[in-house]
């Protein structure tokens, strides 16, 4: 059996420690991943073409070199685009007849971590597909051949030639861009300026140590500097990208964070003016306000399981033109390719804001607001997660409308509660929303009373 840590293979990607002590993701393991993906790509998809990109982590170049060698050794013809963002990698994969795609990136994780995202065109490899790669590695079951390797310099040029003309901006806006020293700092400001906007850059210099804050816009603390700078320079809004720019964060002109589900609601209302009756997908963590807004605007809201690969697959299945997650992944199908692209999502928001004569805070204020709790993530052993969820379902049966697309979401008279199992960690995920703060915490306490029946679940206050 080839030496590789099976714990690298998560639900949606491959990731682990790549620097320092107890390294899991080594150049040797990257080589094996390349051989397995190249083998699978030909056996399952009948394809030999693979596009490879990487982020700016210090461990990424060595991992890229090894993975490319593995792909070539399995007979793949590799096009290396060098440092890029994940949406640019997806774009190249789609443009090359839905070729295989490999993005070496740790996304929002700390600098000593790294990972591999795999796709075929816009479709991600996940779940059983990733476990299939692990099996090939463990059984040393690879195709053997010799492919070609080519290099594409300055990959953003071709991407911009296609993407920028797709949107025409009503007026120029002032935007602060915080890339958290990730790849979005190299590409994001250039793209937004090409759309005619004025950009103030914040942490846009490339630094794989991410010295200012982690490039993760889902964490409010990471948005503080962006909020401060947006107010300081009197910008129209601030936009944050995660480390590989497939997720977006937004603050309004007052520095207030606008959550991803509310951004999705604004984009949905805009879309439905052009595409009446369109279907729009959002994950189970999303506010009920979003689903109500889509229905009110004449669209078809679809609630689905969390996970960027799952939401994207549901969009393909239903023909949806827009999708999103609370984590900041926004998937764009109208006049685009259906994958998560934070650059194009930012441009869609800028076009929408430019078309109205009110600030973003007022635009956001047009959407109803419910009180939302933070997401709770108590530790729970993997082997009892489903037992906990089943007990909650039995206990709460009859108290509200239940939805089971991903764990358990219960819609009560004055709000809702969610309990689901993390697909990547030994934790549960809970979130609650109510008309008032008291409503939300009452539903939280109802769910917590179930969790306290299990001593294995982390203590909840």
SETIVO-426792 format. One record per residue (C-alpha): residue in three letters; x, y, z. Coordinates in steps of 0.05 Angstrom, whole numbers, padded with zeros to 5 digits. Layout:
BEGIN
<rec code="ala" u="X" v="Y" w="Z"/>
...
//
This chain:
BEGIN
<rec code="unk" u="00000" v="00000" w="00000"/>
<rec code="unk" u="00027" v="00069" w="-00019"/>
<rec code="unk" u="00043" v="00114" w="00041"/>
<rec code="unk" u="-00011" v="00167" w="00049"/>
<rec code="unk" u="-00052" v="00192" w="00107"/>
<rec code="unk" u="-00125" v="00173" w="00095"/>
<rec code="unk" u="-00147" v="00230" w="00140"/>
<rec code="unk" u="-00128" v="00279" w="00085"/>
<rec code="unk" u="-00190" v="00258" w="00046"/>
<rec code="unk" u="-00248" v="00301" w="00071"/>
<rec code="unk" u="-00319" v="00306" w="00046"/>
<rec code="unk" u="-00308" v="00362" w="-00005"/>
<rec code="unk" u="-00232" v="00366" w="-00015"/>
<rec code="unk" u="-00165" v="00339" w="00006"/>
<rec code="unk" u="-00130" v="00378" w="00061"/>
<rec code="unk" u="-00083" v="00374" w="00120"/>
<rec code="unk" u="-00020" v="00401" w="00151"/>
<rec code="unk" u="00034" v="00417" w="00098"/>
<rec code="unk" u="00087" v="00452" w="00140"/>
<rec code="unk" u="00119" v="00445" w="00209"/>
<rec code="unk" u="00109" v="00385" w="00254"/>
<rec code="unk" u="00066" v="00324" w="00237"/>
<rec code="unk" u="00061" v="00341" w="00163"/>
<rec code="unk" u="00006" v="00302" w="00127"/>
<rec code="unk" u="00004" v="00334" w="00058"/>
<rec code="unk" u="00074" v="00322" w="00030"/>
<rec code="unk" u="00101" v="00327" w="-00042"/>
<rec code="unk" u="00102" v="00251" w="-00042"/>
<rec code="unk" u="00028" v="00248" w="-00025"/>
<rec code="unk" u="00013" v="00302" w="-00076"/>
<rec code="unk" u="00048" v="00260" w="-00129"/>
<rec code="unk" u="00002" v="00201" w="-00111"/>
<rec code="unk" u="-00060" v="00245" w="-00113"/>
<rec code="unk" u="-00039" v="00268" w="-00182"/>
<rec code="unk" u="-00031" v="00197" w="-00207"/>
<rec code="unk" u="-00098" v="00176" w="-00177"/>
<rec code="unk" u="-00136" v="00236" w="-00206"/>
<rec code="unk" u="-00105" v="00227" w="-00274"/>
<rec code="unk" u="-00123" v="00154" w="-00274"/>
<rec code="unk" u="-00195" v="00167" w="-00252"/>
<rec code="unk" u="-00203" v="00224" w="-00302"/>
<rec code="unk" u="-00188" v="00178" w="-00360"/>
<rec code="unk" u="-00224" v="00116" w="-00334"/>
<rec code="unk" u="-00288" v="00152" w="-00313"/>
<rec code="unk" u="-00291" v="00214" w="-00357"/>
<rec code="unk" u="-00249" v="00193" w="-00417"/>
<rec code="unk" u="-00207" v="00256" w="-00411"/>
<rec code="unk" u="-00133" v="00269" w="-00410"/>
<rec code="unk" u="-00131" v="00346" w="-00405"/>
<rec code="unk" u="-00119" v="00375" w="-00335"/>
<rec code="unk" u="-00111" v="00448" w="-00313"/>
<rec code="unk" u="-00069" v="00460" w="-00251"/>
<rec code="unk" u="-00066" v="00523" w="-00208"/>
<rec code="unk" u="-00043" v="00540" w="-00138"/>
<rec code="unk" u="-00051" v="00593" w="-00084"/>
<rec code="unk" u="00005" v="00633" w="-00052"/>
<rec code="unk" u="00021" v="00590" w="00008"/>
<rec code="unk" u="00094" v="00574" w="00018"/>
<rec code="unk" u="00080" v="00499" w="00012"/>
<rec code="unk" u="00040" v="00506" w="-00053"/>
<rec code="unk" u="00096" v="00508" w="-00106"/>
<rec code="unk" u="00128" v="00442" w="-00082"/>
<rec code="unk" u="00060" v="00409" w="-00078"/>
<rec code="unk" u="00043" v="00434" w="-00148"/>
<rec code="unk" u="00107" v="00408" w="-00178"/>
<rec code="unk" u="00097" v="00339" w="-00148"/>
<rec code="unk" u="00024" v="00335" w="-00167"/>
<rec code="unk" u="00038" v="00355" w="-00239"/>
<rec code="unk" u="00090" v="00299" w="-00242"/>
<rec code="unk" u="00038" v="00250" w="-00218"/>
<rec code="unk" u="-00013" v="00273" w="-00269"/>
<rec code="unk" u="00038" v="00269" w="-00326"/>
<rec code="unk" u="00059" v="00199" w="-00303"/>
<rec code="unk" u="-00014" v="00177" w="-00310"/>
<rec code="unk" u="-00017" v="00201" w="-00382"/>
<rec code="unk" u="-00049" v="00270" w="-00372"/>
<rec code="unk" u="-00034" v="00331" w="-00413"/>
<rec code="unk" u="-00025" v="00386" w="-00362"/>
<rec code="unk" u="-00034" v="00461" w="-00370"/>
<rec code="unk" u="-00002" v="00498" w="-00311"/>
<rec code="unk" u="-00032" v="00566" w="-00297"/>
<rec code="unk" u="00012" v="00580" w="-00237"/>
<rec code="unk" u="-00013" v="00624" w="-00180"/>
<rec code="unk" u="-00087" v="00634" w="-00190"/>
<rec code="unk" u="-00154" v="00636" w="-00153"/>
<rec code="unk" u="-00201" v="00577" w="-00152"/>
<rec code="unk" u="-00254" v="00610" w="-00197"/>
<rec code="unk" u="-00200" v="00624" w="-00250"/>
<rec code="unk" u="-00180" v="00550" w="-00246"/>
<rec code="unk" u="-00253" v="00530" w="-00255"/>
<rec code="unk" u="-00260" v="00578" w="-00314"/>
<rec code="unk" u="-00200" v="00547" w="-00349"/>
<rec code="unk" u="-00227" v="00477" w="-00337"/>
<rec code="unk" u="-00294" v="00496" w="-00368"/>
<rec code="unk" u="-00262" v="00530" w="-00427"/>
<rec code="unk" u="-00220" v="00469" w="-00443"/>
<rec code="unk" u="-00280" v="00425" w="-00459"/>
<rec code="unk" u="-00295" v="00412" w="-00385"/>
<rec code="unk" u="-00225" v="00387" w="-00371"/>
<rec code="unk" u="-00201" v="00362" w="-00304"/>
<rec code="unk" u="-00180" v="00416" w="-00256"/>
<rec code="unk" u="-00134" v="00415" w="-00195"/>
<rec code="unk" u="-00128" v="00475" w="-00149"/>
<rec code="unk" u="-00075" v="00470" w="-00094"/>
<rec code="unk" u="-00102" v="00514" w="-00039"/>
<rec code="unk" u="-00114" v="00517" w="00035"/>
<rec code="unk" u="-00169" v="00568" w="00023"/>
<rec code="unk" u="-00183" v="00603" w="00089"/>
<rec code="unk" u="-00142" v="00556" w="00133"/>
<rec code="unk" u="-00079" v="00576" w="00172"/>
<rec code="unk" u="-00015" v="00582" w="00131"/>
<rec code="unk" u="00014" v="00515" w="00154"/>
<rec code="unk" u="-00047" v="00479" w="00124"/>
<rec code="unk" u="-00058" v="00465" w="00051"/>
<rec code="unk" u="-00104" v="00425" w="00007"/>
<rec code="unk" u="-00127" v="00403" w="-00062"/>
<rec code="unk" u="-00193" v="00419" w="-00096"/>
<rec code="unk" u="-00211" v="00375" w="-00156"/>
<rec code="unk" u="-00262" v="00386" w="-00211"/>
<rec code="unk" u="-00284" v="00364" w="-00280"/>
<rec code="unk" u="-00305" v="00428" w="-00313"/>
<rec code="unk" u="-00349" v="00464" w="-00263"/>
<rec code="unk" u="-00367" v="00399" w="-00226"/>
<rec code="unk" u="-00328" v="00384" w="-00163"/>
<rec code="unk" u="-00302" v="00316" w="-00143"/>
<rec code="unk" u="-00325" v="00301" w="-00072"/>
<rec code="unk" u="-00350" v="00246" w="-00026"/>
<rec code="unk" u="-00345" v="00178" w="-00058"/>
<rec code="unk" u="-00304" v="00207" w="-00115"/>
<rec code="unk" u="-00249" v="00228" w="-00067"/>
<rec code="unk" u="-00253" v="00161" w="-00031"/>
<rec code="unk" u="-00244" v="00128" w="-00098"/>
<rec code="unk" u="-00178" v="00165" w="-00107"/>
<rec code="unk" u="-00155" v="00140" w="-00039"/>
<rec code="unk" u="-00171" v="00069" w="-00058"/>
<rec code="unk" u="-00130" v="00074" w="-00121"/>
<rec code="unk" u="-00071" v="00100" w="-00081"/>
<rec code="unk" u="-00078" v="00046" w="-00028"/>
<rec code="unk" u="-00081" v="-00009" w="-00080"/>
<rec code="unk" u="-00027" v="00022" w="-00125"/>
<rec code="unk" u="-00077" v="00018" w="-00183"/>
<rec code="unk" u="-00052" v="00072" w="-00231"/>
<rec code="unk" u="-00050" v="00081" w="-00306"/>
<rec code="unk" u="00020" v="00089" w="-00332"/>
<rec code="unk" u="00037" v="00134" w="-00391"/>
<rec code="unk" u="00073" v="00199" w="-00404"/>
<rec code="unk" u="00034" v="00262" w="-00416"/>
<rec code="unk" u="00054" v="00333" w="-00435"/>
<rec code="unk" u="00064" v="00394" w="-00391"/>
<rec code="unk" u="00052" v="00465" w="-00416"/>
<rec code="unk" u="00054" v="00532" w="-00379"/>
<rec code="unk" u="00004" v="00588" w="-00386"/>
<rec code="unk" u="00033" v="00655" w="-00363"/>
<rec code="unk" u="-00011" v="00711" w="-00336"/>
<rec code="unk" u="-00075" v="00668" w="-00335"/>
<rec code="unk" u="-00120" v="00726" w="-00315"/>
<rec code="unk" u="-00117" v="00757" w="-00385"/>
<rec code="unk" u="-00159" v="00704" w="-00420"/>
<rec code="unk" u="-00207" v="00702" w="-00361"/>
<rec code="unk" u="-00217" v="00777" w="-00363"/>
<rec code="unk" u="-00228" v="00777" w="-00438"/>
<rec code="unk" u="-00288" v="00732" w="-00427"/>
<rec code="unk" u="-00315" v="00754" w="-00360"/>
<rec code="unk" u="-00309" v="00830" w="-00359"/>
<rec code="unk" u="-00354" v="00843" w="-00420"/>
<rec code="unk" u="-00409" v="00800" w="-00390"/>
<rec code="unk" u="-00429" v="00857" w="-00343"/>
<rec code="unk" u="-00438" v="00931" w="-00358"/>
<rec code="unk" u="-00437" v="00977" w="-00298"/>
<rec code="unk" u="-00487" v="01034" w="-00292"/>
<rec code="unk" u="-00437" v="01078" w="-00254"/>
<rec code="unk" u="-00371" v="01076" w="-00220"/>
<rec code="unk" u="-00368" v="01060" w="-00145"/>
<rec code="unk" u="-00314" v="01066" w="-00093"/>
<rec code="unk" u="-00297" v="00997" w="-00065"/>
<rec code="unk" u="-00248" v="00975" w="-00011"/>
<rec code="unk" u="-00220" v="00906" w="-00025"/>
<rec code="unk" u="-00191" v="00864" w="00032"/>
<rec code="unk" u="-00158" v="00801" w="00005"/>
<rec code="unk" u="-00126" v="00780" w="00070"/>
<rec code="unk" u="-00060" v="00774" w="00033"/>
<rec code="unk" u="-00088" v="00717" w="-00008"/>
<rec code="unk" u="-00092" v="00710" w="-00084"/>
<rec code="unk" u="-00153" v="00756" w="-00088"/>
<rec code="unk" u="-00106" v="00814" w="-00077"/>
<rec code="unk" u="-00071" v="00803" w="-00143"/>
<rec code="unk" u="-00133" v="00791" w="-00185"/>
<rec code="unk" u="-00192" v="00825" w="-00150"/>
<rec code="unk" u="-00172" v="00898" w="-00154"/>
<rec code="unk" u="-00151" v="00890" w="-00226"/>
<rec code="unk" u="-00218" v="00860" w="-00244"/>
<rec code="unk" u="-00260" v="00912" w="-00208"/>
<rec code="unk" u="-00220" v="00968" w="-00240"/>
<rec code="unk" u="-00233" v="00936" w="-00307"/>
<rec code="unk" u="-00307" v="00942" w="-00292"/>
<rec code="unk" u="-00296" v="01016" w="-00280"/>
<rec code="unk" u="-00295" v="01021" w="-00205"/>
<rec code="unk" u="-00248" v="01058" w="-00159"/>
<rec code="unk" u="-00212" v="01010" w="-00112"/>
<rec code="unk" u="-00177" v="01022" w="-00046"/>
<rec code="unk" u="-00133" v="00962" w="-00031"/>
<rec code="unk" u="-00126" v="00932" w="00038"/>
<rec code="unk" u="-00079" v="00872" w="00051"/>
<rec code="unk" u="-00076" v="00859" w="-00023"/>
<rec code="unk" u="-00001" v="00845" w="-00025"/>
<rec code="unk" u="00013" v="00771" w="-00031"/>
<rec code="unk" u="00039" v="00739" w="00033"/>
<rec code="unk" u="00029" v="00665" w="00047"/>
<rec code="unk" u="00037" v="00677" w="00121"/>
<rec code="unk" u="-00028" v="00718" w="00123"/>
<rec code="unk" u="00002" v="00766" w="00175"/>
<rec code="unk" u="-00058" v="00813" w="00183"/>
<rec code="unk" u="-00115" v="00764" w="00192"/>
<rec code="unk" u="-00137" v="00697" w="00165"/>
<rec code="unk" u="-00168" v="00704" w="00096"/>
<rec code="unk" u="-00236" v="00681" w="00120"/>
<rec code="unk" u="-00293" v="00731" w="00113"/>
<rec code="unk" u="-00341" v="00687" w="00151"/>
<rec code="unk" u="-00307" v="00705" w="00217"/>
<rec code="unk" u="-00330" v="00775" w="00239"/>
<rec code="unk" u="-00263" v="00792" w="00270"/>
<rec code="unk" u="-00230" v="00784" w="00202"/>
<rec code="unk" u="-00277" v="00838" w="00174"/>
<rec code="unk" u="-00260" v="00891" w="00226"/>
<rec code="unk" u="-00203" v="00924" w="00187"/>
<rec code="unk" u="-00246" v="00925" w="00124"/>
<rec code="unk" u="-00303" v="00958" w="00161"/>
<rec code="unk" u="-00258" v="01011" w="00190"/>
<rec code="unk" u="-00224" v="01027" w="00124"/>
<rec code="unk" u="-00291" v="01030" w="00086"/>
<rec code="unk" u="-00317" v="01083" w="00134"/>
<rec code="unk" u="-00250" v="01120" w="00137"/>
<rec code="unk" u="-00246" v="01130" w="00061"/>
<rec code="unk" u="-00321" v="01141" w="00052"/>
<rec code="unk" u="-00327" v="01082" w="00004"/>
<rec code="unk" u="-00393" v="01056" w="-00022"/>
<rec code="unk" u="-00378" v="00986" w="00006"/>
<rec code="unk" u="-00323" v="00938" w="00025"/>
<rec code="unk" u="-00311" v="00870" w="-00004"/>
<rec code="unk" u="-00269" v="00814" w="00026"/>
<rec code="unk" u="-00245" v="00751" w="-00009"/>
<rec code="unk" u="-00223" v="00687" w="00024"/>
<rec code="unk" u="-00154" v="00658" w="00008"/>
<rec code="unk" u="-00173" v="00629" w="-00059"/>
<rec code="unk" u="-00229" v="00677" w="-00077"/>
<rec code="unk" u="-00287" v="00629" w="-00083"/>
<rec code="unk" u="-00321" v="00662" w="-00023"/>
<rec code="unk" u="-00342" v="00734" w="-00011"/>
<rec code="unk" u="-00355" v="00778" w="00049"/>
<rec code="unk" u="-00388" v="00847" w="00046"/>
<rec code="unk" u="-00394" v="00909" w="00090"/>
<rec code="unk" u="-00438" v="00968" w="00074"/>
<rec code="unk" u="-00417" v="01042" w="00073"/>
<rec code="unk" u="-00424" v="01044" w="00149"/>
<rec code="unk" u="-00378" v="00985" w="00159"/>
<rec code="unk" u="-00435" v="00939" w="00179"/>
<rec code="unk" u="-00428" v="00866" w="00157"/>
<rec code="unk" u="-00481" v="00842" w="00109"/>
<rec code="unk" u="-00486" v="00766" w="00115"/>
<rec code="unk" u="-00480" v="00722" w="00054"/>
<rec code="unk" u="-00553" v="00701" w="00055"/>
<rec code="unk" u="-00575" v="00773" w="00052"/>
<rec code="unk" u="-00527" v="00787" w="-00006"/>
<rec code="unk" u="-00557" v="00726" w="-00039"/>
<rec code="unk" u="-00627" v="00753" w="-00027"/>
<rec code="unk" u="-00608" v="00820" w="-00060"/>
<rec code="unk" u="-00579" v="00783" w="-00120"/>
<rec code="unk" u="-00640" v="00739" w="-00124"/>
<rec code="unk" u="-00688" v="00798" w="-00126"/>
<rec code="unk" u="-00645" v="00829" w="-00181"/>
<rec code="unk" u="-00643" v="00763" w="-00220"/>
<rec code="unk" u="-00718" v="00752" w="-00216"/>
<rec code="unk" u="-00731" v="00819" w="-00249"/>
<rec code="unk" u="-00697" v="00791" w="-00312"/>
<rec code="unk" u="-00713" v="00717" w="-00303"/>
<rec code="unk" u="-00784" v="00711" w="-00273"/>
<rec code="unk" u="-00798" v="00645" w="-00240"/>
<rec code="unk" u="-00725" v="00624" w="-00236"/>
<rec code="unk" u="-00703" v="00572" w="-00185"/>
<rec code="unk" u="-00652" v="00593" w="-00132"/>
<rec code="unk" u="-00616" v="00545" w="-00084"/>
<rec code="unk" u="-00591" v="00561" w="-00014"/>
<rec code="unk" u="-00564" v="00517" w="00041"/>
<rec code="unk" u="-00601" v="00498" w="00105"/>
<rec code="unk" u="-00563" v="00550" w="00146"/>
<rec code="unk" u="-00594" v="00605" w="00106"/>
<rec code="unk" u="-00644" v="00653" w="00138"/>
<rec code="unk" u="-00718" v="00642" w="00126"/>
<rec code="unk" u="-00719" v="00714" w="00103"/>
<rec code="unk" u="-00683" v="00692" w="00040"/>
<rec code="unk" u="-00733" v="00638" w="00022"/>
<rec code="unk" u="-00792" v="00685" w="00036"/>
<rec code="unk" u="-00760" v="00740" w="-00007"/>
<rec code="unk" u="-00749" v="00694" w="-00066"/>
<rec code="unk" u="-00821" v="00669" w="-00063"/>
<rec code="unk" u="-00847" v="00740" w="-00056"/>
<rec code="unk" u="-00808" v="00761" w="-00118"/>
<rec code="unk" u="-00838" v="00704" w="-00158"/>
<rec code="unk" u="-00780" v="00656" w="-00155"/>
<rec code="unk" u="-00775" v="00584" w="-00133"/>
<rec code="unk" u="-00733" v="00578" w="-00070"/>
<rec code="unk" u="-00698" v="00511" w="-00059"/>
<rec code="unk" u="-00668" v="00492" w="00008"/>
<rec code="unk" u="-00612" v="00442" w="00003"/>
<rec code="unk" u="-00555" v="00410" w="00042"/>
<rec code="unk" u="-00494" v="00451" w="00061"/>
<rec code="unk" u="-00430" v="00441" w="00021"/>
<rec code="unk" u="-00407" v="00479" w="-00040"/>
<rec code="unk" u="-00405" v="00416" w="-00083"/>
<rec code="unk" u="-00475" v="00395" w="-00061"/>
<rec code="unk" u="-00507" v="00463" w="-00075"/>
<rec code="unk" u="-00474" v="00466" w="-00143"/>
<rec code="unk" u="-00499" v="00396" w="-00161"/>
<rec code="unk" u="-00569" v="00415" w="-00139"/>
<rec code="unk" u="-00567" v="00476" w="-00184"/>
<rec code="unk" u="-00550" v="00432" w="-00244"/>
<rec code="unk" u="-00605" v="00383" w="-00225"/>
<rec code="unk" u="-00659" v="00437" w="-00219"/>
<rec code="unk" u="-00634" v="00485" w="-00272"/>
<rec code="unk" u="-00627" v="00539" w="-00219"/>
<rec code="unk" u="-00594" v="00604" w="-00241"/>
<rec code="unk" u="-00567" v="00625" w="-00173"/>
<rec code="unk" u="-00545" v="00591" w="-00109"/>
<rec code="unk" u="-00508" v="00605" w="-00046"/>
<rec code="unk" u="-00486" v="00585" w="00023"/>
<rec code="unk" u="-00479" v="00622" w="00089"/>
<rec code="unk" u="-00404" v="00611" w="00084"/>
<rec code="unk" u="-00401" v="00661" w="00026"/>
<rec code="unk" u="-00399" v="00614" w="-00034"/>
<rec code="unk" u="-00444" v="00645" w="-00088"/>
<rec code="unk" u="-00458" v="00605" w="-00151"/>
<rec code="unk" u="-00476" v="00643" w="-00214"/>
<rec code="unk" u="-00514" v="00610" w="-00271"/>
<rec code="unk" u="-00544" v="00670" w="-00307"/>
<rec code="unk" u="-00498" v="00687" w="-00365"/>
<rec code="unk" u="-00443" v="00647" w="-00330"/>
<rec code="unk" u="-00421" v="00576" w="-00315"/>
<rec code="unk" u="-00454" v="00559" w="-00249"/>
<rec code="unk" u="-00392" v="00556" w="-00205"/>
<rec code="unk" u="-00373" v="00597" w="-00144"/>
<rec code="unk" u="-00335" v="00659" w="-00166"/>
<rec code="unk" u="-00327" v="00714" w="-00114"/>
<rec code="unk" u="-00301" v="00763" w="-00167"/>
<rec code="unk" u="-00362" v="00755" w="-00211"/>
<rec code="unk" u="-00408" v="00756" w="-00150"/>
<rec code="unk" u="-00376" v="00821" w="-00128"/>
<rec code="unk" u="-00387" v="00850" w="-00197"/>
<rec code="unk" u="-00460" v="00829" w="-00196"/>
<rec code="unk" u="-00470" v="00864" w="-00130"/>
<rec code="unk" u="-00435" v="00927" w="-00156"/>
<rec code="unk" u="-00478" v="00928" w="-00217"/>
<rec code="unk" u="-00540" v="00922" w="-00174"/>
<rec code="unk" u="-00517" v="00977" w="-00127"/>
<rec code="unk" u="-00497" v="01021" w="-00185"/>
<rec code="unk" u="-00566" v="01017" w="-00215"/>
<rec code="unk" u="-00601" v="01046" w="-00154"/>
<rec code="unk" u="-00593" v="01114" w="-00123"/>
<rec code="unk" u="-00590" v="01091" w="-00051"/>
<rec code="unk" u="-00532" v="01067" w="-00008"/>
<rec code="unk" u="-00522" v="00993" w="00005"/>
<rec code="unk" u="-00547" v="01000" w="00077"/>
<rec code="unk" u="-00614" v="01025" w="00051"/>
<rec code="unk" u="-00617" v="00971" w="-00002"/>
<rec code="unk" u="-00604" v="00919" w="00051"/>
<rec code="unk" u="-00656" v="00952" w="00095"/>
<rec code="unk" u="-00710" v="00935" w="00044"/>
<rec code="unk" u="-00704" v="00862" w="00065"/>
<rec code="unk" u="-00737" v="00840" w="00130"/>
<rec code="unk" u="-00693" v="00824" w="00189"/>
<rec code="unk" u="-00701" v="00768" w="00240"/>
<rec code="unk" u="-00657" v="00757" w="00301"/>
<rec code="unk" u="-00604" v="00704" w="00287"/>
<rec code="unk" u="-00559" v="00670" w="00337"/>
<rec code="unk" u="-00487" v="00654" w="00320"/>
<rec code="unk" u="-00472" v="00584" w="00294"/>
<rec code="unk" u="-00459" v="00536" w="00351"/>
<rec code="unk" u="-00409" v="00480" w="00338"/>
<rec code="unk" u="-00405" v="00433" w="00399"/>
<rec code="unk" u="-00357" v="00375" w="00395"/>
<rec code="unk" u="-00392" v="00308" w="00382"/>
<rec code="unk" u="-00360" v="00241" w="00364"/>
<rec code="unk" u="-00375" v="00221" w="00292"/>
<rec code="unk" u="-00406" v="00155" w="00312"/>
<rec code="unk" u="-00463" v="00186" w="00351"/>
<rec code="unk" u="-00479" v="00247" w="00307"/>
<rec code="unk" u="-00538" v="00213" w="00273"/>
<rec code="unk" u="-00564" v="00185" w="00339"/>
<rec code="unk" u="-00566" v="00256" w="00367"/>
<rec code="unk" u="-00603" v="00282" w="00306"/>
<rec code="unk" u="-00653" v="00225" w="00308"/>
<rec code="unk" u="-00667" v="00238" w="00381"/>
<rec code="unk" u="-00680" v="00311" w="00366"/>
<rec code="unk" u="-00727" v="00292" w="00310"/>
<rec code="unk" u="-00767" v="00247" w="00356"/>
<rec code="unk" u="-00769" v="00299" w="00411"/>
<rec code="unk" u="-00789" v="00358" w="00367"/>
<rec code="unk" u="-00838" v="00320" w="00323"/>
<rec code="unk" u="-00904" v="00357" w="00319"/>
<rec code="unk" u="-00877" v="00423" w="00344"/>
<rec code="unk" u="-00865" v="00452" w="00275"/>
<rec code="unk" u="-00852" v="00437" w="00202"/>
<rec code="unk" u="-00791" v="00392" w="00196"/>
<rec code="unk" u="-00742" v="00391" w="00138"/>
<rec code="unk" u="-00690" v="00336" w="00134"/>
<rec code="unk" u="-00648" v="00352" w="00073"/>
<rec code="unk" u="-00587" v="00361" w="00118"/>
<rec code="unk" u="-00597" v="00341" w="00190"/>
<rec code="unk" u="-00659" v="00372" w="00221"/>
<rec code="unk" u="-00688" v="00441" w="00209"/>
<rec code="unk" u="-00753" v="00456" w="00246"/>
<rec code="unk" u="-00796" v="00516" w="00227"/>
<rec code="unk" u="-00835" v="00541" w="00287"/>
<rec code="unk" u="-00889" v="00594" w="00290"/>
<rec code="unk" u="-00839" v="00651" w="00304"/>
<rec code="unk" u="-00774" v="00625" w="00275"/>
<rec code="unk" u="-00733" v="00562" w="00263"/>
<rec code="unk" u="-00677" v="00519" w="00290"/>
<rec code="unk" u="-00625" v="00475" w="00255"/>
<rec code="unk" u="-00584" v="00416" w="00278"/>
<rec code="unk" u="-00537" v="00383" w="00229"/>
<rec code="unk" u="-00473" v="00343" w="00229"/>
<rec code="unk" u="-00409" v="00373" w="00202"/>
<rec code="unk" u="-00383" v="00333" w="00144"/>
<rec code="unk" u="-00310" v="00350" w="00158"/>
<rec code="unk" u="-00302" v="00353" w="00234"/>
<rec code="unk" u="-00328" v="00316" w="00296"/>
<rec code="unk" u="-00376" v="00373" w="00312"/>
<rec code="unk" u="-00450" v="00388" w="00306"/>
<rec code="unk" u="-00475" v="00453" w="00275"/>
<rec code="unk" u="-00534" v="00491" w="00303"/>
<rec code="unk" u="-00565" v="00557" w="00286"/>
<rec code="unk" u="-00630" v="00592" w="00307"/>
<rec code="unk" u="-00672" v="00650" w="00283"/>
<rec code="unk" u="-00733" v="00684" w="00311"/>
<rec code="unk" u="-00777" v="00745" w="00304"/>
<rec code="unk" u="-00746" v="00769" w="00370"/>
<rec code="unk" u="-00683" v="00752" w="00408"/>
<rec code="unk" u="-00725" v="00716" w="00460"/>
<rec code="unk" u="-00757" v="00672" w="00406"/>
<rec code="unk" u="-00690" v="00652" w="00377"/>
<rec code="unk" u="-00660" v="00634" w="00445"/>
<rec code="unk" u="-00723" v="00596" w="00465"/>
<rec code="unk" u="-00714" v="00551" w="00403"/>
<rec code="unk" u="-00640" v="00545" w="00419"/>
<rec code="unk" u="-00656" v="00521" w="00490"/>
<rec code="unk" u="-00706" v="00471" w="00462"/>
<rec code="unk" u="-00652" v="00440" w="00418"/>
<rec code="unk" u="-00599" v="00444" w="00473"/>
<rec code="unk" u="-00643" v="00405" w="00520"/>
<rec code="unk" u="-00639" v="00347" w="00471"/>
<rec code="unk" u="-00563" v="00352" w="00464"/>
<rec code="unk" u="-00554" v="00350" w="00540"/>
<rec code="unk" u="-00582" v="00280" w="00540"/>
<rec code="unk" u="-00516" v="00258" w="00509"/>
<rec code="unk" u="-00456" v="00263" w="00556"/>
<rec code="unk" u="-00410" v="00255" w="00495"/>
<rec code="unk" u="-00432" v="00322" w="00467"/>
<rec code="unk" u="-00392" v="00382" w="00490"/>
<rec code="unk" u="-00424" v="00420" w="00548"/>
<rec code="unk" u="-00471" v="00475" w="00524"/>
<rec code="unk" u="-00485" v="00539" w="00562"/>
//
